[in-house]
Amino acid sequence: MSQILAKLRPVKEPQSKAQHFDLHSGPPQTHPSLTEDGVTCEARALIEHRDQFVCAGAVDMAKLLRGSRSSLVEKAMTLGANVLVDEQYVL
């Protein structure tokens, strides 16, 4: 099980209110190849990773998510895991 929380906020402009955006990935997802018959999961651990990004101008969400997910995989590997299941993201 895994979760990533990445918050994106526009840079504060003088005399303006900052905006906050929350985007959700929906229900937890697992790669289809890990849900086939004969695939087993010996143990599951809830791992949560939080990043906060302060961005100005254009934002490449895919790159930000990829970086956060890589950090999450590294955490999982320290626990002996080699895959993420039931992934869910809040951006």
Secondary structure, DSSP 8 states (H G I E B T S, - for coil): -EEEEEEEEE---TTS----B--B--S-B--GGGSSTT---S----EEEEEEEEE-S---HHHHHHHHHHHHHHHHHHTT-----SEEEE-
